[in-house]
């Protein structure tokens, strides 16, 4: 895979994953607003075609902390670490119902149930299991798992024009 394709994927994958959130009311939760602010490079309150086209370059420039035009392993890890930290902060904000900065199993389950009631962010574990258990015997073998993953990859390829 070329560096160009990798860069495009780095830009497109988060946008694709966030797409369902654009169709939902997020209230004061982070989500589409954060993505919009990241794309709105001049903070004008509107995203132009030029800003959208430059988003990958802007993201690269933010990650290239020493400005040498190359992303080192350390810079890539730092960029990923920043995204992970932001995601953890959002999870704590959403799920830490007692505000103690820690999550219990009950809080995680409650957050998952709330997300299931308020969004359509993918199938439930039960639905995934049902799809993988090809013969319906209540167990997923390695062969069934491998076949299910292959079907998923094929479907995703077909949705993206076979690429």
Beta strands, then each sheet from edge to edge (+ up, - down):
end
